[in-house]
Amino acid sequence: MLSRIADSLFWLNRYMERTQSILRVIRSHYIISLDKDAIGSTTWRPILEIFAQLTDSEITQIEAKPDIVLQKILTESTNPNSIKTIVARARENARGVQNHITKELWEAVNSMYHLTNKPYLNQKLSGPEALEVVDQLMRQSVLYAGIADITMPRGMGWDFMKLGKYLERSMETIVITDKQCQLFGYDMQQESDITKWRFLLMSLAGYEVYLKTYQTFRHNNNILHQMLLNEHYPHSVIFSLTRINRYLRDVIKDNESNEKLALIRTFGRLYSKVNYMDPERLETMDSRAFFKELRNELLVFHNQLEKVFFSY
Amino acid sequence: MYDSKAVRKQYASVFANLLQLDTDSLVSKHDIASELFMNQGITFTVYDNDEGIERIFPFDIIPRIITGTEWQQIEQGIAQRLKALNLFLKDVYNEQQIIRDHIIPASLIASCPHYKREVFGIKVPYDIYVHISGIDLIRGNDGVLYVLEDNLRTPSGVSYMLENREVTKRIFPDMLASNNVRRISHYPVLLHEILLELASTQVSNPRVVLLTPGIYNSAYYEHSFLARQMGIDLVEGRDLLVDNHKVYMKTTKGLEQVHVIYRRLDDEYLDPLVFMKNSVLGVPGLIGAYRKGNVAIVNALGNGVADDKAVYAYVPAMIKYYLNEDPILQNVPTYQLSNPEAMHYVFENYRNMVIKNTNQSGGYGMVMGNTISEKEWLRAKVIIENNPRNYIAQPIVQLSTVPCFINGNIEPRHVDLRPYALYGPKGIKLVPGGLTRVALKAGSLVVNSSQGGGSKDTWIVDE
C-alpha cells in the first residue's frame, strides 16, 4: 500500500474519532452545565482549554456564553480544532483515497461535511435547538463508524484506520481525564462525590459501565481504574493500547525499514507501563506526572509510526 | 434526427419510444440522471473565491445515434490519422526526414512551444507515442465529417463517455436493449492491457500506476475512476522517487519499482530537473529513468508538437508522406496567420472565421468572428498581428445539430464527437462510441465544458 494512502486512511479515521469524542464532551457538558456547579466548574473554561487553543483572557471573555462557545468549537472555521475544520480535513483525506474506501463510507464523510457547512447551524446553536444540532452531528459521526465497520474490507488499509482511531481515542481519554483531575487539584486522596465525576464518565460514554462495574465507594481509585485499566471499557487506555498492539503487529510484518525495531520497543515500553500498573495504588500515584508521561510517550510513538510507514 | 423530409432511419425506434413519454416523465428522467451524477460524485471543480465548488457536467438524456456504416468510416479515418501522427512524432524526435524533405517547414516545429528538445532521440517502447487519443470530429452543413482537433497529450472525458452509458442504462433500459447498441464498457480493460504490454518484457509482474496532479485537479474524478476500473494505484508525484534511474513508489512496506506510468500530468510538470524547476507535482529524475528505458510513460512526452493547431494543417500532407494514402477524414480548411497573404484574407473575411490560439485549449483564447463586437475585434487584431505564429483561422463550420431535451422541450443543439482511440503493440483500437459534447446555449457553436457545454450518450447502432 502507498504510504500516502496509509497516511490518509490513518488520519481520516483519527479525525472522525476526534469529532465523535469532541461531540460527546460538548453534549455532556451542555446537559450537565444546566445544573450549576455540578462538575467543579461553572463555566465552559475546561472545555475551551482542551479544544480551543485560546489565551487565558480570551477564555475569560467567552467562558460564560454557551452560544459563543458552541460556535467556537463546532462551526468556527478559524478554530483549527473545531468540528467544521476537523470534518473538512477528514473529507480531504477521504477524497485523496476515494478508490481505497467504500462508496458508502465516502458518502458518510461527504454528507457530514455538507452538514457542518449548513448556514443555519449557527442560528440554531444560539437558541433552544442547540442540543438538536449536536445530536444531529453525533448521529452522523456514529453512522460513519458503523458504515466503516460494516463495509470496509479488512487488510492493510483497515489496520491503519484502526491505528488512527485507537491512537486518537487513548489520547482523548488521557487528556479529558487529566483535565478532570486538574479540577480536583490532582488530590486523589480526598473524598469526591460521584456526581463530581459524572461529567468525565458521560463524556467518555462510561457512566453506566461505572455504575455496573464498581460497587465500592473508593470513587477516585475506581475512576482511574476504569479510565486506565478496565479491559472491558472501550474508552480505557488499556483497551486502545491492546488494539494498537494487535494492528501494529499486522502492519509491521512486511515492513523492512531500519526504524522498525525502535518503533516496536517504544510501543512495548508504553504498553507495559500501563499493563503492569498496580491497580490498588492508583489514587496515591502522582497522576499529573503520569498523564504527562503517557501523553509524551504516545507522541513519540506516533512520530516513529509516521517515520516507518508514512514518510513520503 | 431529421433529414429534409422525415425522421432518419436510425432514430426511428428512439423517436417512437420518446413519443410514448410525456414531458413530465422526461423531466423526471432528467432529474434522476442529474441525481445519479451528483450522488456518485461525478463532478468537476470550479474555483470561485478560493472555494472549490463541485458541479456536475450537464448531461442530456436523449442519446445521439451514429450508424455502423458511419462508424466504420470514423474508425478507419482515425486509425489512419493516428498512424501518420505517430510516425510523424517518431520522425520529428529522431531523423526529422519530413523536415528535410520540406513537407513541413522547420520554423514551424522550432517555434512550437510543445516541441520538447529534452526528449529528442529517446527510444519509446514499440515506437508508440500516442497510446491514448481523443480526436475531435464535427459534421459540417455539407454532411461531411471533419477533424476539428487532434488531442494527443492527455485527452480527458472518457469517464463521462462510460458513465453516460451507465446512466442511460438506468433511465432508458428498454430503449437501449432494443436498439442493438454496441458495447463500450470494455474500454478500461483495453487500456489496462496496453499499459501492461508496454512494460519491459523482462518483468514478469509489471507495476502500472496512474499519476495524477491530485485532488484539486478538475479531472480528479476521472483519474480515480480509471484507476479503480483498472485496479491500479493512483499516485501523486510525491509518492514516487527515482533512484539509480529506476522509479519507485513509497509504500508501507518500503520502496516498490514502477514500470509503467499513465500520467495525467502535462509534460512541463513531470520532472523539475528537466522542465519547470518549481513544479512540486512531478518526480525529480523521471526523464532520466525514461531515457534509460526503465519506465514507460503514457502518452509519450513531447506529443504536443503533433496536436499543435498550426501543425494540424499539415496532417493531410503527413498521411500522404508517411502512408501514401489519401486522408479518409478531412481537415477543416486552415489559414496560418504567419503567412501574410493568409492573414490579409482572414482579416478581410473575419466575420466568417474562427481564429484560434495555437497554444491553448478548452475554448480559451478563441475569437468567433460572427459574434465578436467591432471594438473587441480591433483589440484582438492587434494581439494577433504582434504574434501571428500563435494563431490560425478556420471558416466557421456550422456544426450539425441533434435533438436535446432542454427545459421541457426537444430542441436542436450543435454537437461534436470525441471518439477515444487506443494504440498498443497490437494495433489501434477504438471503442464504438465516444463523447458527444453539446453546446447547450441555443445557436452556440462552443461545446467545451469550461464554456457551458454538456454531453450526451453516444450510440453506435447496426442497422
Chai-1 contact restraints between the chains, C-beta under 6 A:
chainA,res_idxA,chainB,res_idxB,connection_type,confidence,min_distance_angstrom,max_distance_angstrom,comment,restraint_id
A,M1,B,T251,contact,1.0,0.0,6.0,A-B,restraint_1
A,M1,B,T252,contact,1.0,0.0,6.0,A-B,restraint_2
A,L2,B,D239,contact,1.0,0.0,6.0,A-B,restraint_3
A,L2,B,T251,contact,1.0,0.0,6.0,A-B,restraint_4
A,S3,B,K250,contact,1.0,0.0,6.0,A-B,restraint_5
A,S3,B,T252,contact,1.0,0.0,6.0,A-B,restraint_6
A,R4,B,D239,contact,1.0,0.0,6.0,A-B,restraint_7
A,A6,B,T252,contact,1.0,0.0,6.0,A-B,restraint_8
A,R95,B,I215,contact,1.0,0.0,6.0,A-B,restraint_9
A,G96,B,I215,contact,1.0,0.0,6.0,A-B,restraint_10
A,Q98,B,S224,contact,1.0,0.0,6.0,A-B,restraint_11
A,N99,B,S224,contact,1.0,0.0,6.0,A-B,restraint_12
A,N99,B,A227,contact,1.0,0.0,6.0,A-B,restraint_13
A,N99,B,R228,contact,1.0,0.0,6.0,A-B,restraint_14
A,N99,B,L234,contact,1.0,0.0,6.0,A-B,restraint_15
A,D254,B,K253,contact,1.0,0.0,6.0,A-B,restraint_16
A,N255,B,K253,contact,1.0,0.0,6.0,A-B,restraint_17
A,E256,B,G254,contact,1.0,0.0,6.0,A-B,restraint_18
A,F309,B,T252,contact,1.0,0.0,6.0,A-B,restraint_19
A,Y312,B,R238,contact,1.0,0.0,6.0,A-B,restraint_20
A,Y312,B,D239,contact,1.0,0.0,6.0,A-B,restraint_21
A,Y312,B,K250,contact,1.0,0.0,6.0,A-B,restraint_22
